[in-house]
């Protein structure tokens, strides 16, 4: 499958409404996957767990994450990231980064709805994490576009020797 160029990746990561799934490691070693809102800024993915969320507790114990950002319609763009999330602001520092929180909310609802969401959850302390793209293992792909070879939809490792197209 064709990979996204950096420009295509950044454009996709900036499109409104695209959810991210974050996978963290529970204390017993099992995975926990949660769909969440995010924002791509400053060459990093930012996200905000609430203080009482299970996945925040997991991140405090073990910052390793896998992030999946993808879309359902063609061309099925996908960005996968693996790395260690950095706690940028801990609980109690919400006022320092509330404008970023507003920008995250505006990616998913209109400005009025975003402000209402911020105000309605202002008493729910959060942390702010980020995963810089440069510090992560990043994998991207999409389906071939109209002018590209359609046979390149899967990597060769998926085909048995002698496969006919």
C-alpha positions in Angstrom: 0.0 0.0 0.0 1.2 3.5 -0.7 2.5 5.4 2.3 1.3 8.9 3.1 3.8 11.6 2.4 4.5 13.9 5.4 2.2 16.5 3.9 -0.6 14.0 3.4 -0.1 12.7 6.9 -0.3 16.2 8.4 -3.3 17.1 6.4 -5.1 13.9 7.5 -4.2 14.4 11.1 -5.6 17.9 11.0 -9.0 17.0 9.5 -11.9 17.6 11.9 -13.9 14.7 13.4 -11.3 12.0 13.0 -11.1 9.9 16.2 -8.0 8.3 17.6 -7.9 5.0 19.5 -5.3 4.8 22.2 -4.0 1.6 23.5 -2.3 1.5 26.9 -1.0 -1.3 29.2 -3.0 -2.3 32.3 -1.2 -3.3 35.5 -1.8 -7.0 34.7 -0.2 -6.5 31.2 -3.5 -6.6 29.3 -4.3 -4.0 26.7 -6.9 -1.2 27.1 -8.1 0.5 24.0 -10.1 3.7 24.2 -11.5 6.0 21.4 -10.6 9.6 22.2 -10.4 13.1 20.8 -6.9 14.4 19.9 -5.1 17.3 18.2 -2.0 17.3 16.0 0.1 20.4 16.8 3.8 21.2 16.9 4.7 17.8 15.3 3.0 15.9 18.1 -0.3 14.2 19.0 -1.9 15.7 22.1 -4.6 14.1 24.1 -6.2 14.6 27.5 -7.3 11.9 29.9 -9.6 12.8 32.8 -8.1 12.2 36.2 -10.4 9.4 37.1 -10.1 7.5 33.8 -8.6 4.0 33.8 -6.3 4.8 30.9 -4.9 7.8 32.8 -3.9 5.5 35.6 -2.3 3.1 33.1 -0.3 6.0 31.5 1.0 7.1 34.9 2.2 3.6 35.6 3.5 2.9 32.1 3.7 5.6 29.4 3.9 3.2 26.4 1.1 3.8 23.9 -0.1 2.7 20.5 -2.2 5.2 18.7 -4.5 4.3 15.7 -5.9 7.2 13.7 -7.8 6.0 10.6 -10.9 6.6 8.5 -13.7 4.4 7.2 -14.2 5.8 3.7 -11.8 5.4 0.8 -8.8 5.9 0.5 -8.7 4.3 4.0 -5.9 6.6 5.3 -4.2 5.2 8.4 -1.6 6.6 10.8 -0.3 4.3 13.5 2.1 5.5 16.2 4.0 3.6 18.9 6.0 5.2 21.6 6.1 6.6 25.1 3.7 9.4 25.9 5.0 12.5 27.7 2.9 14.1 30.5 3.1 17.8 29.5 0.7 19.1 32.2 -0.5 17.1 35.2 -3.8 17.4 37.0 -4.3 20.8 38.5 -2.6 22.6 35.7 -5.6 22.7 33.5 -5.9 26.5 33.3 -2.4 26.6 31.7 -3.4 24.6 28.7 -7.2 25.2 28.5 -6.9 26.9 25.1 -5.4 23.7 23.6 -8.4 21.8 25.2 -10.7 24.2 23.4 -8.9 23.6 20.1 -9.3 19.8 20.6 -13.0 20.2 21.3 -13.4 22.4 18.2 -12.1 19.6 16.0 -15.3 17.6 16.9 -18.0 20.1 17.6 -18.7 23.7 16.5 -17.2 26.6 18.5 -20.3 27.1 20.6 -20.6 23.4 21.4 -16.9 23.2 22.2 -17.1 26.1 24.7 -20.1 24.5 26.3 -18.2 21.2 26.6 -15.2 22.9 28.1 -17.4 24.8 30.6 -19.5 21.7 31.5 -16.4 19.6 32.2 -14.2 22.3 33.7 -14.5 20.7 37.1 -13.2 17.4 35.8 -9.4 17.6 36.2 -7.3 16.3 33.3 -3.8 15.7 32.3 -2.3 16.7 29.0 -0.1 14.2 27.2 1.7 14.2 23.9 3.5 11.9 21.7 6.0 13.7 19.4 6.1 12.2 16.0 9.9 12.3 15.9 10.0 10.2 19.1 7.5 7.6 17.8 7.5 4.7 15.4 5.1 6.0 12.8 3.5 3.9 10.1 1.1 5.3 7.4 -0.7 4.0 4.5 -3.7 4.4 2.2 -5.3 2.6 -0.7 -3.9 3.5 -4.2 -5.5 6.5 -5.8 -7.0 6.4 -9.3 -3.7 7.1 -11.1 -1.7 4.6 -9.0 -1.0 0.9 -9.5 -3.9 -1.0 -7.9 -1.8 -4.1 -7.4 0.1 -2.3 -4.6 -2.7 -2.5 -2.1 -1.0 -5.0 0.2 2.7 -5.5 1.0 4.3 -8.4 -0.7 4.7 -10.2 2.7 1.0 -10.9 2.7 1.1 -12.9 -0.6 1.9 -16.6 -1.0 4.6 -17.4 -3.6 3.1 -17.7 -7.0 0.0 -15.6 -6.3 -1.6 -14.4 -9.5 -3.2 -11.0 -9.9 
